[in-house]
Amino acid sequence: MKILKYTMLIMIMMALSWSCQVPNDTGGSADLDSRVESLLKQMTLEEKVGQMNQYNGFYDVTGPAPSAGDAKNKYEHIKKGLVGSMLNVRGASEVRKMQALAVDSSRLGIPMIFGFDVIHGHKTLSPIPLAEAASWDLEAIEKSARIAAIEASAEGLNWTFAPMVDISRDARWGRVMEGAGEDTYLGAKIGVARVKGFQGDDLSANNTIAACAKHFAGYGFAESGKDYNTVDVGSVSYYNVIFPPFKAAIDEADVKTFMNSFNIVNGVPATANTYLQREVLKGKWGFKGFVISDWSSGREMIDHGYARDLEHVAELAANAGSDMDMESYAYVKHLVDLVKAGKVKESVVDDAVRRILRVKFELGLFDDPYRYCDEAREKELIYHPDHMAAALDMAKKSIVLLKNENKLLPLQNDGRKIAVIGSLAQDKDSPLGNWRMAGEDNTAVSFLEGLDAYGVDYKYAKGAELITGPTAFPVELQVNTTDKSGFKEAIRLAKKSDVVIMVLGEHGLHSGEARSRAHLGLPGVQQELLEAVYKVNKNIVLVVMSGRPLAITWADEHIPAIVEAWQLGTQTGHAITQVLYGEYNPSGKIPMTFPRHVGQVPIYYNQYRTGRPGPKNEVFWPHYMDESEKPLYPFGYGLSYTTFAYSDLNVEVKGNNKVEVSVNVTNTGEVAGEEVVQLYINDEVASVVRPIKELKGFEKISLEPNEYKQIKFTIGEKELGFYNGEGKFLIEQGAFKVFVGTNSEELLEGEFVLE
Ligand code: BGC
């Protein structure tokens, strides 16, 4: 029966002359449109609405579970052609089974698209996205997404809900771990690299998957860093700070899908926001793909006080351009009737379905709905040694050296007595980080295992547990705030050691969705442990594992060497060891400002200029009475085992809104190293107040000792201009400052005038 149905589908497809390949040229695009149209014409209204409906699989719940009644008809609905997509179903054979229900049993046999949160690797886990961003290495980041796509597609998946391109300046927000940090320019570049990595050159290949730019828009600006909280941001910031990474994902990487967000945008939930989805995204930006809601973001409009009931949700969301419903069950229940009642035009449904079918055609699903379901490929590719090697490379590149007094690092394997302290040092799970959906528990190389593999002779004491309860998601983390019984042993060990490596920080589930923190210090009793050990041995290398910038101000004042090791995924232990022992010279730069104190948050380098920039007198300027206004570590900051000198900044206006900037960078230390050369500008007087400086270029270079390179940047219209509150792009004449250097604060300064 199944075979017969599928044969029939193929025959129908042939009759409609759907070809196997979907070419990318213009002719191909017209061809694609006509295929979509001819299929659309055969569909009943119910079937069309079905395409707009996504169901969660039967495991991996990534949000509040729907009531049982909602889920019970899933299989029947798939067979009736009422389901366009599944999320959280994976594994070549699982997907095949589920796909067969749609293809074999539904009237038109339209294949489903299978979505999953492939966020930082799939089975082989790369560092959390924020950590990857610290590499500023676009090629490596693209490769990391490529590998994630290869593994995910081998497990039957063809769509990821990534990359998250939300800009955020609030380290309290747990989801900062999932993005590229605080900066729009860097965030856009990284977002584009990730989309390219997932989608590859040919979306119809069996190892590429559709990407999803999320969460449109403003989700990273939740007030007080509390997930799902109110967002209230002005349009200048929307256009200049929040939108650009989304727009770049379309313009530069042809991202196939968007996900809207939980928050309100100017008082209207994003899911029902016509301005966002129809005017900006599908209108001004000409986006051809489809928009999926976030998990029950439709239904949540009732709680927002924006929709009366689920029927109203369906009406508002569909009319506003939210094409596919994730976990609200609003379209499948009400959209057909709403069309019949004239509250939603059938053309609105048609537009959504066209967009969804288009992506399915582009993925090659009509050519072979099972193209991603090859068990042999799955076996061969998951945890492939090449993937492991790339994950290690990415992990090393993501590490940031924050402090290194008296060249304590790199360590030598020279017989000095090494103590390792901290429960995270032996943790094989936490370093995998959050949003590691397909990742298997306890599969990270722990730091201790990394040391073992490197042949380091060390002694270990846990000092204290970080977590006291189970860490299964989704349960609240239980942090150890009382048990210090292990301190004694740690202190005893530290006393008789030459160097103490302390691995402290957050658990992998301290960040991620719904993981906001009001405190940004080391959780639990770890600060006390650090201070207790410091009392007996000051020769400490502090390795910080975290999913966000932490306010480790005390450590910065006392501890001689500090390494930010985030959550680095599968290869964590090897990567940290290789950096500590100088096998790899650290080159990461923080993509988010580290605050001195949580009270400074949101803190970011590219603030708008204020009327009282500096201390003209003691009191009346933007500062704190009880804390410095400076960050602990500024955006773009990170040290190396070598040093770099910047000189010969040259700035030339070339006419036609083009400026050329060059600078010499010399490796003035004793070992080879990599440096991220950063360029910032400031438009001195503008019709919209501009930030004090904004990143507009960077290049990661590698230099041998004493070698120098001249680095050239071209600043063009895209970099010189900005948007006003109406979304109009302006380039204004007048004076600009230009800055080039090693981080957002240590910079050479030049200037130019646009005539
Ligand atoms: C998250 C999305 C995610 C979705 C599906 C939501 O809770 O906000 O980013 O893609 O769940 O898992």
Residues whose N, C-alpha, C, O or C-beta is under 5 A from the ligand:
A	BS01	BGC	T62 G63 D117 F161 D294 W295
